[in-house]
Amino acid sequence: MFLPPFAKYQELRYKNKALENKIRSLEQDTKRLETEKKRLETDITYIEKKAREKIGVARKGEIVIKAVSKK
């Protein structure tokens, strides 16, 4: 008689802990993305770095060299 409610309680505690961990992870992701957003809005050096990484933007006279990954 006591065991089924206790098992349900344990299951709910486990799910609650997992959800709390997920919330913490999402809060960290949100903070990281907010920081990146702010940098993309204000830091021209960071914008240039990201443009170079993502789309291969180069300054006049520069040569873009991309590494080829082996599979």
VMD Tcl script that builds the backbone (N, CA, C; Angstrom):
set m [mol new atoms 213]
animate dup $m
set s [atomselect $m all]
$s set {name element resname resid chain x y z} {
  {N N MET 1 A 0.813 -1.182 0.000}
  {CA C MET 1 A 0.000 0.000 0.000}
  {C C MET 1 A 0.867 1.261 0.000}
  {N N PHE 2 A 1.971 1.248 0.709}
  {CA C PHE 2 A 2.851 2.401 0.782}
  {C C PHE 2 A 3.777 2.506 -0.433}
  {N N LEU 3 A 4.130 1.398 -1.031}
  {CA C LEU 3 A 5.121 1.372 -2.090}
  {C C LEU 3 A 4.710 2.109 -3.371}
  {N N PRO 4 A 3.524 1.904 -3.937}
  {CA C PRO 4 A 3.192 2.611 -5.179}
  {C C PRO 4 A 3.248 4.145 -5.061}
  {N N PRO 5 A 2.700 4.759 -4.010}
  {CA C PRO 5 A 2.833 6.224 -3.911}
  {C C PRO 5 A 4.291 6.663 -3.763}
  {N N PHE 6 A 5.082 5.881 -3.037}
  {CA C PHE 6 A 6.494 6.228 -2.871}
  {C C PHE 6 A 7.233 6.127 -4.194}
  {N N ALA 7 A 6.940 5.092 -4.970}
  {CA C ALA 7 A 7.569 4.931 -6.285}
  {C C ALA 7 A 7.195 6.098 -7.189}
  {N N LYS 8 A 5.941 6.509 -7.153}
  {CA C LYS 8 A 5.489 7.655 -7.959}
  {C C LYS 8 A 6.205 8.927 -7.497}
  {N N TYR 9 A 6.353 9.090 -6.189}
  {CA C TYR 9 A 7.059 10.238 -5.632}
  {C C TYR 9 A 8.513 10.267 -6.128}
  {N N GLN 10 A 9.167 9.128 -6.080}
  {CA C GLN 10 A 10.552 9.037 -6.546}
  {C C GLN 10 A 10.648 9.383 -8.029}
  {N N GLU 11 A 9.713 8.863 -8.807}
  {CA C GLU 11 A 9.696 9.145 -10.241}
  {C C GLU 11 A 9.521 10.646 -10.488}
  {N N LEU 12 A 8.623 11.269 -9.765}
  {CA C LEU 12 A 8.393 12.702 -9.926}
  {C C LEU 12 A 9.602 13.519 -9.468}
  {N N ARG 13 A 10.262 13.085 -8.413}
  {CA C ARG 13 A 11.484 13.765 -7.973}
  {C C ARG 13 A 12.565 13.693 -9.037}
  {N N TYR 14 A 12.700 12.518 -9.655}
  {CA C TYR 14 A 13.697 12.333 -10.708}
  {C C TYR 14 A 13.375 13.239 -11.901}
  {N N LYS 15 A 12.103 13.257 -12.311}
  {CA C LYS 15 A 11.702 14.108 -13.438}
  {C C LYS 15 A 11.918 15.587 -13.109}
  {N N ASN 16 A 11.603 15.974 -11.874}
  {CA C ASN 16 A 11.788 17.357 -11.446}
  {C C ASN 16 A 13.258 17.751 -11.511}
  {N N LYS 17 A 14.125 16.874 -11.044}
  {CA C LYS 17 A 15.567 17.146 -11.070}
  {C C LYS 17 A 16.052 17.286 -12.514}
  {N N ALA 18 A 15.576 16.414 -13.394}
  {CA C ALA 18 A 15.962 16.484 -14.800}
  {C C ALA 18 A 15.488 17.807 -15.419}
  {N N LEU 19 A 14.278 18.218 -15.085}
  {CA C LEU 19 A 13.757 19.481 -15.618}
  {C C LEU 19 A 14.527 20.681 -15.061}
  {N N GLU 20 A 14.912 20.627 -13.793}
  {CA C GLU 20 A 15.714 21.703 -13.212}
  {C C GLU 20 A 17.063 21.807 -13.922}
  {N N ASN 21 A 17.667 20.666 -14.222}
  {CA C ASN 21 A 18.938 20.662 -14.952}
  {C C ASN 21 A 18.757 21.237 -16.350}
  {N N LYS 22 A 17.667 20.877 -17.004}
  {CA C LYS 22 A 17.378 21.396 -18.345}
  {C C LYS 22 A 17.183 22.911 -18.295}
  {N N ILE 23 A 16.485 23.399 -17.288}
  {CA C ILE 23 A 16.270 24.843 -17.129}
  {C C ILE 23 A 17.611 25.556 -16.951}
  {N N ARG 24 A 18.478 25.012 -16.102}
  {CA C ARG 24 A 19.800 25.620 -15.897}
  {C C ARG 24 A 20.588 25.670 -17.200}
  {N N SER 25 A 20.530 24.584 -17.949}
  {CA C SER 25 A 21.242 24.532 -19.226}
  {C C SER 25 A 20.689 25.577 -20.205}
  {N N LEU 26 A 19.372 25.676 -20.270}
  {CA C LEU 26 A 18.761 26.657 -21.167}
  {C C LEU 26 A 19.052 28.085 -20.725}
  {N N GLU 27 A 19.112 28.326 -19.421}
  {CA C GLU 27 A 19.458 29.656 -18.919}
  {C C GLU 27 A 20.888 30.020 -19.311}
  {N N GLN 28 A 21.797 29.049 -19.238}
  {CA C GLN 28 A 23.181 29.296 -19.651}
  {C C GLN 28 A 23.249 29.586 -21.148}
  {N N ASP 29 A 22.510 28.815 -21.950}
  {CA C ASP 29 A 22.466 29.054 -23.391}
  {C C ASP 29 A 21.909 30.439 -23.701}
  {N N THR 30 A 20.863 30.824 -22.985}
  {CA C THR 30 A 20.252 32.137 -23.188}
  {C C THR 30 A 21.250 33.247 -22.873}
  {N N LYS 31 A 21.957 33.096 -21.766}
  {CA C LYS 31 A 22.946 34.102 -21.382}
  {C C LYS 31 A 24.047 34.201 -22.439}
  {N N ARG 32 A 24.528 33.049 -22.907}
  {CA C ARG 32 A 25.578 33.042 -23.929}
  {C C ARG 32 A 25.095 33.708 -25.209}
  {N N LEU 33 A 23.865 33.390 -25.622}
  {CA C LEU 33 A 23.325 33.974 -26.848}
  {C C LEU 33 A 23.073 35.476 -26.707}
  {N N GLU 34 A 22.635 35.915 -25.528}
  {CA C GLU 34 A 22.445 37.348 -25.294}
  {C C GLU 34 A 23.770 38.090 -25.371}
  {N N THR 35 A 24.824 37.485 -24.818}
  {CA C THR 35 A 26.152 38.090 -24.888}
  {C C THR 35 A 26.621 38.174 -26.332}
  {N N GLU 36 A 26.423 37.102 -27.087}
  {CA C GLU 36 A 26.832 37.117 -28.496}
  {C C GLU 36 A 26.021 38.144 -29.284}
  {N N LYS 37 A 24.739 38.231 -29.022}
  {CA C LYS 37 A 23.881 39.206 -29.704}
  {C C LYS 37 A 24.385 40.616 -29.454}
  {N N LYS 38 A 24.704 40.906 -28.196}
  {CA C LYS 38 A 25.201 42.242 -27.847}
  {C C LYS 38 A 26.510 42.537 -28.569}
  {N N ARG 39 A 27.392 41.540 -28.614}
  {CA C ARG 39 A 28.663 41.731 -29.323}
  {C C ARG 39 A 28.442 41.954 -30.808}
  {N N LEU 40 A 27.485 41.211 -31.394}
  {CA C LEU 40 A 27.201 41.380 -32.816}
  {C C LEU 40 A 26.585 42.747 -33.124}
  {N N GLU 41 A 25.961 43.340 -32.132}
  {CA C GLU 41 A 25.360 44.661 -32.316}
  {C C GLU 41 A 26.357 45.801 -32.093}
  {N N THR 42 A 27.447 45.538 -31.361}
  {CA C THR 42 A 28.310 46.643 -30.949}
  {C C THR 42 A 29.791 46.484 -31.279}
  {N N ASP 43 A 30.283 45.276 -31.455}
  {CA C ASP 43 A 31.732 45.039 -31.590}
  {C C ASP 43 A 32.083 44.731 -33.045}
  {N N ILE 44 A 32.603 45.719 -33.755}
  {CA C ILE 44 A 32.917 45.555 -35.174}
  {C C ILE 44 A 33.994 44.492 -35.406}
  {N N THR 45 A 34.931 44.363 -34.487}
  {CA C THR 45 A 35.975 43.341 -34.621}
  {C C THR 45 A 35.374 41.947 -34.531}
  {N N TYR 46 A 34.432 41.780 -33.619}
  {CA C TYR 46 A 33.766 40.484 -33.471}
  {C C TYR 46 A 32.915 40.171 -34.705}
  {N N ILE 47 A 32.234 41.186 -35.217}
  {CA C ILE 47 A 31.418 41.008 -36.423}
  {C C ILE 47 A 32.296 40.552 -37.583}
  {N N GLU 48 A 33.442 41.204 -37.744}
  {CA C GLU 48 A 34.365 40.836 -38.821}
  {C C GLU 48 A 34.855 39.406 -38.641}
  {N N LYS 49 A 35.205 39.042 -37.407}
  {CA C LYS 49 A 35.679 37.677 -37.127}
  {C C LYS 49 A 34.620 36.649 -37.509}
  {N N LYS 50 A 33.366 36.899 -37.104}
  {CA C LYS 50 A 32.292 35.959 -37.418}
  {C C LYS 50 A 32.034 35.891 -38.919}
  {N N ALA 51 A 32.087 37.032 -39.595}
  {CA C ALA 51 A 31.882 37.041 -41.048}
  {C C ALA 51 A 32.979 36.238 -41.744}
  {N N ARG 52 A 34.185 36.382 -41.275}
  {CA C ARG 52 A 35.293 35.620 -41.858}
  {C C ARG 52 A 35.092 34.110 -41.631}
  {N N GLU 53 A 34.670 33.739 -40.423}
  {CA C GLU 53 A 34.484 32.320 -40.105}
  {C C GLU 53 A 33.314 31.704 -40.863}
  {N N LYS 54 A 32.186 32.404 -40.865}
  {CA C LYS 54 A 30.952 31.814 -41.390}
  {C C LYS 54 A 30.864 31.837 -42.908}
  {N N ILE 55 A 31.218 32.974 -43.512}
  {CA C ILE 55 A 30.980 33.078 -44.969}
  {C C ILE 55 A 32.244 33.377 -45.762}
  {N N GLY 56 A 33.387 33.316 -45.109}
  {CA C GLY 56 A 34.648 33.479 -45.826}
  {C C GLY 56 A 34.895 34.877 -46.352}
  {N N VAL 57 A 34.398 35.894 -45.656}
  {CA C VAL 57 A 34.619 37.272 -46.077}
  {C C VAL 57 A 36.104 37.585 -45.960}
  {N N ALA 58 A 36.638 38.301 -46.959}
  {CA C ALA 58 A 38.041 38.687 -46.947}
  {C C ALA 58 A 38.163 40.159 -47.305}
  {N N ARG 59 A 39.207 40.763 -46.812}
  {CA C ARG 59 A 39.496 42.151 -47.182}
  {C C ARG 59 A 40.120 42.173 -48.570}
  {N N LYS 60 A 40.094 43.328 -49.177}
  {CA C LYS 60 A 40.682 43.496 -50.503}
  {C C LYS 60 A 42.163 43.103 -50.443}
  {N N GLY 61 A 42.548 42.233 -51.353}
  {CA C GLY 61 A 43.930 41.785 -51.422}
  {C C GLY 61 A 44.229 40.536 -50.602}
  {N N GLU 62 A 43.318 40.123 -49.770}
  {CA C GLU 62 A 43.526 38.908 -48.984}
  {C C GLU 62 A 43.107 37.682 -49.786}
  {N N ILE 63 A 43.714 36.571 -49.468}
  {CA C ILE 63 A 43.357 35.301 -50.088}
  {C C ILE 63 A 42.773 34.405 -49.003}
  {N N VAL 64 A 41.576 33.881 -49.245}
  {CA C VAL 64 A 40.914 33.011 -48.273}
  {C C VAL 64 A 41.370 31.579 -48.500}
  {N N ILE 65 A 41.852 30.951 -47.439}
  {CA C ILE 65 A 42.278 29.547 -47.495}
  {C C ILE 65 A 41.406 28.786 -46.513}
  {N N LYS 66 A 40.727 27.776 -47.011}
  {CA C LYS 66 A 39.868 26.967 -46.147}
  {C C LYS 66 A 40.474 25.581 -45.993}
  {N N ALA 67 A 40.424 25.077 -44.774}
  {CA C ALA 67 A 40.905 23.732 -44.511}
  {C C ALA 67 A 39.853 22.736 -44.986}
  {N N VAL 68 A 40.292 21.668 -45.567}
  {CA C VAL 68 A 39.410 20.621 -46.030}
  {C C VAL 68 A 39.429 19.507 -45.008}
  {N N SER 69 A 38.249 19.132 -44.504}
  {CA C SER 69 A 38.196 18.055 -43.519}
  {C C SER 69 A 38.128 16.711 -44.232}
  {N N LYS 70 A 38.840 15.742 -43.674}
  {CA C LYS 70 A 38.828 14.387 -44.234}
  {C C LYS 70 A 37.781 13.574 -43.513}
  {N N LYS 71 A 37.057 12.765 -44.243}
  {CA C LYS 71 A 36.034 11.916 -43.646}
  {C C LYS 71 A 36.426 10.485 -43.684}
}
mol reanalyze $m
mol bondsrecalc $m
mol representation Tube
mol addrep $m
